[in-house]
């Protein structure tokens, strides 16, 4: 992936706050996308491959939240 020229604040506190906000946003986007995929019938391996992580990692991160949201999860 090519480097992206992103302007960074000269103030370390501002730059770090921006990084933290982007991480929160990325987590929210991932949560929504994983839920959408699982509601559409995707399997854990399909979701894991799309995210570039292991099936175990995606299951550990998202299973409890998805169950609480009433999503029917596929076994494999």
C-alpha positions in Angstrom: 0.0 0.0 0.0 1.5 3.4 -1.0 2.2 5.9 1.7 -0.4 8.7 2.0 0.7 12.2 2.7 -1.4 13.2 5.7 -0.8 16.5 7.4 -0.1 16.0 11.1 -0.5 18.6 13.7 2.7 20.1 15.1 1.3 19.6 18.6 1.9 16.0 19.8 -1.3 16.0 21.9 -3.4 17.0 18.9 -1.7 14.4 16.7 -2.2 11.6 19.2 -5.9 12.6 19.8 -6.4 12.4 16.0 -4.9 8.9 16.0 -7.1 7.8 18.9 -10.2 9.2 17.1 -9.3 7.4 13.9 -8.9 4.1 15.8 -12.3 4.5 17.4 -13.8 5.2 14.0 -12.1 2.2 12.4 -13.4 0.0 15.3 -16.9 1.3 14.7 -16.7 0.7 11.0 -15.4 -2.8 11.5 -18.2 -3.6 14.0 -20.8 -2.4 11.6 -19.3 -4.2 8.6 -18.8 -7.5 10.5 -22.4 -7.4 11.7 -23.7 -6.7 8.2 -21.7 -9.6 6.8 -22.9 -12.0 9.5 -26.5 -10.9 9.0 -26.0 -11.6 5.3 -24.9 -15.2 6.1 -21.2 -14.9 5.9 -19.1 -17.4 7.8 -16.4 -16.6 10.3 -13.6 -17.7 7.8 -15.1 -15.4 5.1 -15.1 -12.4 7.4 -11.6 -13.2 8.7 -10.2 -13.4 5.2 -11.8 -10.1 4.2 -10.3 -8.5 7.3 -6.9 -10.1 6.9 -7.0 -11.8 10.4 -7.6 -15.3 11.7 -11.1 -16.8 12.2 -10.3 -17.1 15.9 -9.4 -13.4 16.1 -12.5 -12.2 14.5 -14.7 -14.6 16.5 -13.1 -13.5 19.8 -13.5 -9.8 19.0 -17.1 -9.9 17.7 -19.0 -13.0 18.8 -20.3 -11.8 22.1 -21.5 -8.4 20.7 -23.2 -10.1 17.7 -25.0 -12.6 19.9 -26.2 -9.8 22.2 -27.4 -7.9 19.1 -29.5 -11.0 18.1 -27.4 -12.0 15.1 -27.7 -15.6 14.1 -24.2 -16.9 13.7 -23.0 -19.6 11.3 -21.0 -22.4 12.8 -18.5 -22.6 9.9 
